[in-house]
Amino acid sequence: MSLECGVFTIGVIIQVTALTSWVQVALGRLVSGIGVGGLSIIVPIVCFRTSALSNSVSDPTNLQYQAETASPQIRGAMT
């Protein structure tokens, strides 16, 4: 996750340092978007591994992960 956070931070720095160039802003948006995309892929995996290691049905992390991945019809009943 540190790599993805670093990519996102670099993208933000590129955007912030853009004074007059829209191309630099677009490049910064692209780089930070890659970082956010990487984080959105990795976070469910980390949550699943954390909940699998706990081996407890009543663990809040496990319940939250299951509630987030449940179908919309039963999502509210799980929390």
HELIX and SHEET records of a PDB file:
HELIX    1   1 SER A    2  VAL A   16  1                                  15    
HELIX    2   2 TRP A   22  SER A   54  1                                  33    
HELIX    3   3 PRO A   60  THR A   69  1                                  10    
HELIX    4   4 ARG A   75  MET A   78  1                                   4    
END                                                                             
